[in-house]
Amino acid sequence: MNELIYSWEKILNDMAIDAIHRSKSETYSIKANQKKIELAYNRCTEITKEHSKTFFMASSLLPKQKREAARALYAFCRVTDDLVDCGNHDLMSALELWRNQNHNSHEEQKDELTLAWVDTRKRFNIPKHYGEQLIQGASQDLTKTRYENFDELAQYCYGVASTVGLMAMFIIGFKDENAFPYAIRLGVALQLTNILRDVGEDWQRGRLYLPKNEMERFNITEKDIQSGIVTDKWRAFMRFQIERNRRLYAESLPGIELLNKEGRFAIGAAGELYQAILGEIEANDYDVFNKRAFVKNSMKLIKVPSIWLRSTFNLYPKPNYFVSKITT
């Protein structure tokens, strides 16, 4: 395998491969009739439409069965995230209960979201351990609120985002394991966009994901974050972050050619439309404290035709270096 670029990718790629090996012995016995399963998938569609217009639009580009599965995946991830951010009880216990509920494939599933997700895993042979890694990554928010460097942050991004991309890859279908580094890298890119957009909101929750050593390089302190004032040094810091974020998108989107053709457009749309949030951050003069950057639906529709061309005909330019070179 020669698709690794960064030093932090090797451990993440090993985790992705290990999850497959650890999940090989899983078997399923779902006790539910077809009508109940259909209602469960309908509920997942409602949740996706309510909470993520971008993901809802992107998943609409998939065939029916894969579209339903993608939205079941979104609902599973959404509940996991909400348990961490919105819970008002013993969060660790709630996460553990959610984990057990979703990963027991031999009991009658009474919860609609659980039923849809277990059925999706069965249909598409999604390794169970990816879901375990996602829940473990989300639980990190309950105990860790600062990150020393980007390597630490990348491992967090793998847990909460790259695992989602890997599970989606099983739904879409892919050529071989060479697709894994691209999915991992895209997950890191997507989560980094979230982090840059939500600096102000995360600070209010007591979390700061920005790498400490990079803040120090630009002379940014936590008092600067608390003040929420956009200064020249903050602009310089954010330009650095956005440049890396865009580079990660550019280095991950060429991997779309390793996916089944019917899913390339959906992943291209998800990646490019989310990347467009970075332009909105710039348009807001890097004010991520008082303004939430988002892409208007009209702009998304304008972008769709060109995304279709790039994703359908593999027009994403590959980086102009040997991808086997691992750098920091």
Stockholm file with secondary structure:
# STOCKHOLM 1.0

chainA/1-328         MNELIYSWEKILNDMAIDAIHRSKSETYSIKANQKKIELAYNRCTEITKEHSKTFFMASSLLPKQKREAARALYAFCRVTDDLVDCGNHDLMSALELWRNQNHNSHEEQKDELTLAWVDTRKRFNIPKHYGEQLIQGASQDLTKTRYENFDELAQYCYGVASTVGLMAMFIIGFKDENAFPYAIRLGVALQLTNILRDVGEDWQRGRLYLPKNEMERFNITEKDIQSGIVTDKWRAFMRFQIERNRRLYAESLPGIELLNKEGRFAIGAAGELYQAILGEIEANDYDVFNKRAFVKNSMKLIKVPSIWLRSTFNLYPKPNYFVSKITT
#=GR chainA/1-328 SS CCCCCBTTHHHHHHHHHHHHHHTTTCCCCCCCCHHHHHHHHHHHHHHHHHHCHHHHHHHTTSCHHHHHHHHHHHHHHHHHHHHHHHCCSCHHHHHHHHHHHHHCCSSCCCSHHHHHHHHHHHHHTCCHHHHHHHHHHHHGGGTCCCCSSHHHHHHHHIIIIIHHHHHHHHHHCBSSGGGHHHHHHHHHHHHHHHHHHTHHHHHHTTCCCSCHHHHHHTTCCHHHHHHTCCCHHHHHHHHHHHHHHHHHHHHHGGGGGGBCHHHHHHHHHHHHHHHHHHHHHHHTTTCTTTCCCCCCHHHHHHHHHHHHHHHHTTCCCCCSSCTTCCBC
#=GC SS_cons         CCCCCBTTHHHHHHHHHHHHHHTTTCCCCCCCCHHHHHHHHHHHHHHHHHHCHHHHHHHTTSCHHHHHHHHHHHHHHHHHHHHHHHCCSCHHHHHHHHHHHHHCCSSCCCSHHHHHHHHHHHHHTCCHHHHHHHHHHHHGGGTCCCCSSHHHHHHHHIIIIIHHHHHHHHHHCBSSGGGHHHHHHHHHHHHHHHHHHTHHHHHHTTCCCSCHHHHHHTTCCHHHHHHTCCCHHHHHHHHHHHHHHHHHHHHHGGGGGGBCHHHHHHHHHHHHHHHHHHHHHHHTTTCTTTCCCCCCHHHHHHHHHHHHHHHHTTCCCCCSSCTTCCBC
//
